[in-house]
Amino acid sequence: MTTATVARGTMPLADHLREARRRGVRAAVALAVGVVAGYLLSDQVLDVLRAPIEQLAESRNASLNYDTVTGAFDLKLKIAIFAGVVLSSPIWLLELFAFVTPGLTQRERKYTYGFVLSAVPLFAAGCTFGFLLFPHMVRVLTGFSSDQDSTILTASYYVDFVLKLVLAIGIAFVLPVFLVALNLLGLLPAATLRRSWRVIVVVIVLFSALVTPAADVLSMFFVAAPMTALFGAAVTIAAVHDRRAERRALTTP
């Protein structure tokens, strides 16, 4: 194998497998450490998740309940795995892209790093926003019942509800980055995004209504407003890229 071949990022299959195993082991170790840390922090996470229920219990009978003998352990394990994936994400993402990028062109590598550097903070911001929003949602949704009623919540269902909400908002904040990535790859012109802006805004409003209580317009606005702003930023970036691409096409003989 020549030096030029190595420079192009090619290697035999056996070397690829050894590289994948080495990076896979590192990612697995990071994930295991993250899960252990998540398990140690699971009580603190549960305290945060339990806070809205404790506030509700001041005015009515409300509590979290486990419906199986192993329910408490299963819940802590679920939180540990979720936290482990999040805490170890910088390392396993780094290992993943370090394995993939040698086979990419310089232009593709630049786009890949730009996507990661944009998507990770947006996902973290979305998840943080979800954690700040969920206590208010719990108060509003449980407020539909009478004060004479009891609110007895299954712990596993309640935690699933919160984690899915946080994950959904985190992913929603990253979607504009996917639109920009598709535009940079030449698959989604900015003109198409501009023509579809009404449909996309309606989808954003519907998504915001689904992840927030229907009776709480303010919370829906707080979710829809940043998502709409991110979509507007994505359209602007796509338009600038398309104009530059058109100028390059006109100047290239």
Secondary structure as the mmCIF struct_conf table of DSSP 4:
data_model
#
loop_
_struct_conf.conf_type_id
_struct_conf.id
_struct_conf.beg_label_comp_id
_struct_conf.beg_label_asym_id
_struct_conf.beg_label_seq_id
_struct_conf.end_label_comp_id
_struct_conf.end_label_asym_id
_struct_conf.end_label_seq_id
HELX_RH_AL_P HELX_RH_AL_P1 THR A 3 ALA A 7
TURN_TY1_P TURN_TY1_P1 ARG A 8 GLY A 9
HELX_RH_AL_P HELX_RH_AL_P2 LEU A 13 LEU A 40
TURN_TY1_P TURN_TY1_P2 LEU A 41 LEU A 41
HELX_RH_AL_P HELX_RH_AL_P3 SER A 42 LEU A 56
TURN_TY1_P TURN_TY1_P3 ALA A 57 SER A 59
BEND BEND1 ARG A 60 ARG A 60
STRN STRN1 ALA A 62 ASN A 65
BEND BEND2 ASP A 67 THR A 68
TURN_TY1_P TURN_TY1_P4 VAL A 69 THR A 70
HELX_RH_AL_P HELX_RH_AL_P4 GLY A 71 LEU A 87
TURN_TY1_P TURN_TY1_P5 SER A 88 SER A 88
HELX_RH_AL_P HELX_RH_AL_P5 SER A 89 VAL A 100
HELX_RH_3T_P HELX_RH_3T_P1 THR A 101 GLY A 103
BEND BEND3 LEU A 104 LEU A 104
HELX_RH_AL_P HELX_RH_AL_P6 GLN A 106 THR A 142
TURN_TY1_P TURN_TY1_P6 GLY A 143 PHE A 144
BEND BEND4 SER A 145 SER A 145
TURN_TY1_P TURN_TY1_P7 ASP A 147 GLN A 148
BEND BEND5 ASP A 149 ASP A 149
STRN STRN2 THR A 151 THR A 154
HELX_RH_AL_P HELX_RH_AL_P7 ALA A 155 LEU A 184
TURN_TY1_P TURN_TY1_P8 LEU A 185 GLY A 186
BEND BEND6 LEU A 187 LEU A 188
HELX_RH_AL_P HELX_RH_AL_P8 ALA A 190 ARG A 195
TURN_TY1_P TURN_TY1_P9 SER A 196 SER A 196
HELX_RH_AL_P HELX_RH_AL_P9 TRP A 197 VAL A 211
BEND BEND7 THR A 212 THR A 212
TURN_TY1_P TURN_TY1_P10 ALA A 214 ALA A 215
HELX_RH_AL_P HELX_RH_AL_P10 VAL A 217 THR A 251
#
